[in-house]
Amino acid sequence: MMKIIFVCSGNTSRSPMAEGIFKQMTSGVEVSSAGFSTFSGEKASENAIIVCRKHGIDLSEFRTTNVSDVDFNEFDLVLAATESARDKILKLYPYVTAYTIRQYSGEYEDFDIKDPSEDSRGDYVVCFFEIKEALEKILETHEEFARD
């Protein structure tokens, strides 16, 4: 079974949304997420929970994971929300296969998915669909992911 981890800064918005979306889109893939500036065990952002719930994804029980609590040897693929997060992962773990989500999809010139503003649910909606679109492109172009 392929193991993939999504990484962003806080593991409260982009990477949990990516994790939830990808779990909904695939089968036979183990999916998780982590962040650099978080304590393990925190809740996802309230806006992320609300936006995902509207699309059939339940993040209410989601808990954050700090990258320092992750054994990156266990993962086949690391997908980051931004080039900065990808570069940090590659600096810390030069042996891993890491890309940004958009970079791995092969469809974008701008590889970053912007962190949504906590006080704007609209930013979360935009972020959700940016992630979903890039993940759909990944599924279209990478045969290693089984699709439901």
C-alpha positions as CSV (number, residue, x, y, z in Angstrom):
1,M,0.0,0.0,0.0
2,M,1.3,3.4,-1.0
3,K,1.8,5.9,1.9
4,I,1.6,9.6,1.3
5,I,1.8,12.6,3.7
6,F,0.8,16.2,3.1
7,V,2.8,18.9,4.8
8,C,2.1,22.6,5.4
9,S,3.1,25.1,8.1
10,G,0.5,24.6,10.8
11,N,-1.3,21.4,9.9
12,T,-4.6,23.0,10.7
13,S,-5.9,24.0,7.2
14,R,-4.2,23.1,4.0
15,S,-2.6,19.7,4.8
16,P,-5.7,18.4,6.7
17,M,-7.9,19.5,3.9
18,A,-5.6,17.8,1.4
19,E,-5.5,14.6,3.6
20,G,-9.3,14.5,3.8
21,I,-9.9,15.2,0.1
22,F,-7.3,12.6,-1.0
23,K,-8.8,10.0,1.3
24,Q,-12.2,10.7,-0.2
25,M,-10.8,10.4,-3.7
26,T,-8.6,7.2,-3.4
27,S,-8.6,3.7,-2.0
28,G,-5.6,1.6,-1.2
29,V,-3.5,4.6,-0.2
30,E,-2.6,5.4,3.4
31,V,-2.9,9.2,3.8
32,S,-1.8,11.5,6.6
33,S,-0.5,15.0,7.2
34,A,1.8,17.1,9.4
35,G,3.0,20.7,9.9
36,F,6.1,22.6,11.0
37,S,4.7,25.1,13.4
38,T,2.2,23.1,15.4
39,F,2.0,21.0,18.5
40,S,0.8,17.5,17.9
41,G,-2.8,17.0,19.0
42,E,-4.3,20.4,18.1
43,K,-7.7,20.6,16.3
44,A,-8.0,21.6,12.6
45,S,-9.1,25.2,11.9
46,E,-12.8,25.7,12.5
47,N,-13.2,27.1,8.9
48,A,-11.4,24.0,7.5
49,I,-13.8,21.7,9.4
50,I,-16.8,23.7,8.1
51,V,-15.7,23.9,4.5
52,C,-14.8,20.2,4.4
53,R,-18.1,19.2,6.1
54,K,-20.0,20.8,3.2
55,H,-18.2,18.4,0.8
56,G,-18.7,15.2,2.9
57,I,-15.3,15.3,4.6
58,D,-15.3,15.1,8.4
59,L,-12.3,16.8,10.1
60,S,-14.0,17.1,13.5
61,E,-11.7,14.4,15.0
62,F,-8.6,15.5,13.1
63,R,-5.5,16.2,15.3
64,T,-2.4,17.9,14.2
65,T,1.0,16.3,13.9
66,N,4.3,18.1,14.1
67,V,6.9,17.0,11.5
68,S,9.3,16.2,14.3
69,D,6.9,13.4,15.3
70,V,6.9,11.8,11.8
71,D,9.2,9.1,10.5
72,F,9.5,10.2,6.9
73,N,11.2,6.8,6.1
74,E,7.7,5.3,6.2
75,F,6.3,7.4,3.3
76,D,6.5,6.8,-0.4
77,L,5.7,10.4,-1.2
78,V,5.6,13.8,0.6
79,L,3.4,16.5,-0.9
80,A,3.8,20.0,0.5
81,A,1.4,23.0,0.2
82,T,4.3,25.3,-0.7
83,E,7.8,25.3,-2.2
84,S,9.1,26.6,1.2
85,A,7.6,23.6,3.0
86,R,8.9,21.2,0.4
87,D,12.4,22.7,0.6
88,K,12.4,22.4,4.4
89,I,11.4,18.8,4.2
90,L,14.1,18.1,1.6
91,K,16.7,19.9,3.8
92,L,15.7,17.9,6.9
93,Y,15.2,14.6,5.0
94,P,17.2,14.6,1.8
95,Y,16.3,11.0,1.0
96,V,12.5,11.5,0.7
97,T,10.6,12.0,-2.5
98,A,9.0,15.4,-2.0
99,Y,7.1,17.8,-4.3
100,T,4.5,20.5,-3.8
101,I,1.0,19.3,-4.5
102,R,0.8,21.6,-7.6
103,Q,4.2,20.6,-8.8
104,Y,3.4,16.9,-8.6
105,S,0.2,17.5,-10.7
106,G,2.4,18.8,-13.5
107,E,-0.2,21.5,-14.4
108,Y,0.9,24.7,-12.6
109,E,3.6,27.4,-12.9
110,D,2.9,28.7,-9.4
111,F,3.6,25.8,-7.1
112,D,2.2,27.3,-3.8
113,I,-1.2,27.0,-2.4
114,K,-1.7,30.1,-0.2
115,D,-2.5,29.7,3.5
116,P,-6.1,30.8,4.0
117,S,-6.8,33.8,6.2
118,E,-8.3,32.5,9.5
119,D,-11.0,35.3,9.5
120,S,-12.2,34.6,5.9
121,R,-14.2,31.4,5.2
122,G,-14.1,32.4,1.6
123,D,-10.4,31.9,1.6
124,Y,-10.9,28.4,2.9
125,V,-13.4,27.7,0.1
126,V,-10.9,28.9,-2.5
127,C,-8.1,26.9,-0.8
128,F,-10.3,23.7,-0.7
129,F,-11.0,23.9,-4.5
130,E,-7.3,24.7,-5.3
131,I,-6.2,21.6,-3.4
132,K,-9.0,19.5,-4.9
133,E,-8.3,20.5,-8.5
134,A,-4.5,19.8,-8.1
135,L,-5.3,16.4,-6.5
136,E,-7.7,15.5,-9.3
137,K,-4.9,16.3,-11.8
138,I,-2.5,14.0,-9.8
139,L,-5.0,11.2,-10.0
140,E,-5.4,11.7,-13.8
141,T,-1.7,11.6,-14.4
142,H,-0.3,9.2,-11.8
143,E,-1.5,5.6,-12.3
144,E,-0.1,4.5,-8.9
145,F,-3.2,5.8,-7.2
146,A,-6.2,3.6,-7.1
147,R,-9.4,5.5,-7.7
148,D,-12.8,4.7,-6.2
